[in-house]
C-alpha cells in the first residue's frame, strides 16, 4: 500500500512539473531540423538530372507570456550540395496543451517571416537559393507533439507547412541609355508550398 501511494505521488508530481514547464515566464530553446535528397535538373539538360543532399536546421527561442501560449522568434539555415547556404527569419505564435496525466503535450504554431531561399526539396528546374536579397515571403504553420523525456528536456516532432512566395525577374530585352545597355525585366509571381516533418529537442528554462 505504501508503495502504491508513493508511485501515485510521483506520478502526480511528475504531471505537475510537466504542466509547470509550459507556464508563463518559462523560456523554451528549440533545435529542430530535417534532411534528405533533392532531384536537380538543369533547364538546358533535361536528361542530365542528379540527386543533391540537403539539410535544414531551425533555432527558436519561445517565451511563455501566459500559460501554454508563447512567442517564438526563429532563425533557419538551409545547406544543399553545390549551392550557397541560405537563411530565414520568422516570428511564430505557439500554443502548447499538456494531455492530462501524461508527459505528452500537443502544440500548434503559426508565423510569418522572410528568407533568401526556398525550402528543399524543390521543383527540378528551380534553384533553392534565389538571390542575396531577403525577398522570399514565408507563411509558416506547424502542429505536433512535445514529449518530456526529462524535467526540462523535450523531444519535439512537428508536421510543418510553409508557403513561400517571391517575385522572379525575367529578362525580356535590352534598351540603351547614353549608349549603355540596360536589361529590361518583367516580374513574375512564384509560389512554393512545402510540407515535411521536423525533428528535434527543446530545453526549458
N, C-alpha and C positions, 0 to 999 in steps of 0.2 A: 504493500500500500504506500509506504514512504517513497519507494522508487517511482511509483505511478505519479504521485504528487510532484516529485522532483522533475520528472520528464514533462509534465503538464506546465510547470512553472517555467522551465527552459523554453518550451515552445511559445508560451505567451510572451516571454521576454524577448525572444528572437523576432516574433512578429512585430512587437512594439518598436524594436530597434530598426527593423526594416522600414517600417512606416515612417519613423523619425528621419530616415535618410532623405526623404523627399519633402520635408517640411521647409517652411520659409527660413531663409538665412543660410541654407546649405549651398555649397558650390559643387558642381559635377564636372570633372575634367574627363573628356572622352576622346578616344583614339579609335577610329573606325576606317575600314578600307576594303578593297576587293582587287581582283586582278583577273587576267585571262589573256586571250589572243584575239586579235582583230585582223580580218582579211583586208588587205590593201591592194588596190589595182590602179596603176597609173592610167589616167584618162586616155593616153595615146597608145597604151599597150593592153588592150582588153584581155588578152590571153596570158599576160605575164603577172599574175597575182601572187601574193605572198602573205604569210601569216606573221604578224608582229605582236610580240608580248607587250602588255601594258599593266600598270599598277596605279591605283587611286588610293589616296590617303587623306582623311579628313580629321582635323583637330578642332574641337569645340570646347567652350567654357560656358556651362549653364549655371545661371544664378536663380534659385527659387525665391521669387519675391512674395508668393503666397504658397500655401501647401499644394504640392502637385504641379504648380504652374511655374515655368521657368523661361527666361530669355537666354538664347544661345547664339552668341557670335561664333562664326565658324570660318576657318580658312581651309582650303583644299589644294592638293597637289596632284598632278597627273604626269606620269612618265610613260613614254611609249618609245619603242625602238625606232631609231632613225628619225627622231623628231625632237624638237626643243621641248623642255619641260614647261608645263602650264600651271596656272594658279587660278583660284577663285576665292571670293569672299562673300559670305552670306550672313544674314541675320534671321534666326529662326525663333518661333514661339513654340514651346513644347509642353504637353500635358502628360503627366505620369500618374497612373492609378494602380495601387497595390491590390492584388487579389487577396481577399480576406483569408487569414490563417495560412499564408504561404509566403515564400520568399520570391515569388514571381510577380512582376508588375507589367502592365501593358502601357504603351505610350504611343502618342501620335504627335507629329510636329509639322509645321508649315513655315516657309520662309521665302525670302527674295534676296537676290544679290546680283553680282556681275562677275564676269570671267573673261579670260582671253583665249578660251578653248571650248571645244565641245567634248562631251563625255563619251569615251570609248565604251563598247565598240561602236564604230560609226559606219555610214554607208561606204562602200568600196572606193568611190571616187572622191570622197570629201575628206580633206585633211583635218586632223584633230586640232592642231594649232592654227587659229585663224590669222592672228596678227599680233603685234606687240601692244596693241591698244586693248583696253578693257571695255570692249564694245559688245560682248555677248551678255544678254539679259537672261537671268536664271530664275525660274519659279521652282521651288523645292518643296517636296512633301514626302513624308515617310511615316510608317507605323511598324511596330514590332514589340519585342519583349525585352525586359531587363530582369536578369536572374542574379540575385545576390549570392555570390559564392563565398564571400566573407563579409564582415560588418560594413566595410567601406569599399569593397571591390565588386564590380558589377559586370557580368557578361551581357553584351548587347547584340541583338540580332534585329536587323531592320530591312523591310522591303521599301526601297527608295525609288521615288519617281522624280524626274526632272524634265521640265520643258524649257528648252533653250532657244532663243531667237536672236538674230542679228541681221544687219543689212549688208549684203555682199555687193561690192562694187565690181561691175562687169565692164571691161573696156569695150567701147563701141566705135571709136575713131580717134582722129587727131585733128587739132586745129592749131594755127600758128599765131603767136603774138610777138611782135618785134623780132620776127624771123626765128623764133624759138618754138619748137613743137610742144604742145600741151595735150596730154591724153584726155579724151572725153570719156566719162564713165556714166553708167546708169545703175542706180541702186535697186537691188532685188532682195525682197524679204525672204529669209530662210528660217525654218523652224525644225528643231530636232527634239524628239521625245526619247527619254531613256528610262528603262525600268531594270533594276538589279538589286541584288542582295548585298548588304553591308554587314561586316562582322567586326567586332572589337570589344574593348573594355572601357569601363568608366571607373574613376576613383572619386569618391565622395568625401568632401572636406567639411 
